[in-house]
Amino acid sequence: MNIDIEALGKVAVLMGGSSAEREVSLMSGRGVLAALRAQGVDAQAFDPAERDLSALKAEGFGRVFIALHGRHGEDGTVQGALELLGIPYTGSGVMASAICMDKVMTKRVWVAEGLPTPRWQWLAPEQQARADVHAVPDTLGLPLIVKPPREGSSIGITKVQGYSQMQDAVSLAARYDADVLCEEFIDGIELTAAVLGQGASARVLPVIRIDAPEGNYDFEHKYFSDDTGYRCPSGLPQQEEAEVQRLALAAYRTLGCRGWGRADLMLRASDRRIFLLEMNTSPGMTSHSLVPMAARAAGLSYEQLCLRLLADASLDSRASASLGRVAG
């Protein structure tokens, strides 16, 4: 893929921001910034928590690499602002970003399209009284997962083993989001599959298998610990690897994603069924991050990956992205 570096113009790498994932975003942004500069791109750091986005236009930035994670970076809000400013940006557009940031809405779209996802129960603020909370395991069974539906990086998540833990788990999730998502626990192998591109030309990178200590792939194990094992190639039988990739691509297209994304999935040990957990539209780009790992397995260096994503920067008004139908 030959890319005209000069044609990319002055590039802002958005990093930091005001979400609970600020520190992770700063790590991602620094990596992206160094990679782009190493290839001759006129790239500069830009923290929306410290500067108004209108400065992007005033200072002549022609393109944006979004290395923000979480609220006000991955949820369609920054994407909408960039649409108004007319500055092309990496990743999905406004609608896909907003849907994917909300795990409940993501599940509703997937279920409507016949894609497999764990059973769940949504608790609005008025449904978080003790009686309502303690009734959830009767429907979903135990153990189960409780989490805020609009956060990432495993923030606010609890694996609930018994009824007595439910109220504390819901209270923790509610610190980050007014709504709370309770989800059936899938006992098995944790997997992730990255997708690059758009529509019919989108392709899936090699699947990564995640082996976290005692199955606890939390914030610490995602970004700072060296105890977590990653297998890429995944070691799955070829047929299972292909099915994981098929589901990841279908999930990506159905949600209208473009540029890049990463689907998180579970392979249930008891019957080898695969379930979609969530879609990340601004995945991490740190030293422990999964998309760069999958890209390396596909022969794409970190620097090449960053440059390709930047070259694919677009606007909703210029892209043909739309909610696609699931490919058979």
Number of C-alpha atoms within 10 A of each C-alpha: 7 6 11 10 14 10 10 19 15 17 23 23 25 29 28 27 24 19 19 17 21 20 16 22 29 22 18 26 26 19 18 27 24 16 20 24 14 12 13 10 20 17 23 18 18 24 21 19 15 10 11 10 17 12 12 20 14 8 9 13 19 17 25 25 28 27 31 31 32 24 21 16 27 30 27 22 17 22 27 17 14 23 18 10 13 16 19 23 29 26 31 30 30 22 19 26 27 21 23 28 26 18 21 22 15 23 23 14 17 21 13 9 14 10 19 17 21 17 14 19 16 17 19 13 12 9 13 19 12 11 10 12 17 16 13 20 20 9 11 18 14 16 16 20 21 27 27 27 25 24 24 24 19 16 17 23 22 21 18 21 14 13 15 10 13 24 17 13 21 27 17 19 23 22 12 17 18 16 21 28 22 29 23 19 20 23 13 16 17 21 24 26 26 28 26 25 18 22 22 10 7 17 17 25 23 24 27 25 23 20 17 19 12 7 13 13 17 17 17 14 17 21 18 12 13 11 12 19 12 16 15 17 14 16 12 15 8 10 9 15 18 15 13 28 22 18 23 30 27 21 27 32 24 23 24 24 33 29 24 24 24 25 25 18 25 23 20 16 12 9 8 12 15 24 22 23 20 23 29 22 31 24 27 24 23 21 14 18 14 24 27 24 23 25 20 17 16 14 10 15 16 21 18 18 20 22 22 19 18 24 22 17 21 22 22 20 11 8 12 12 19 18 15 16 14 18 12 6
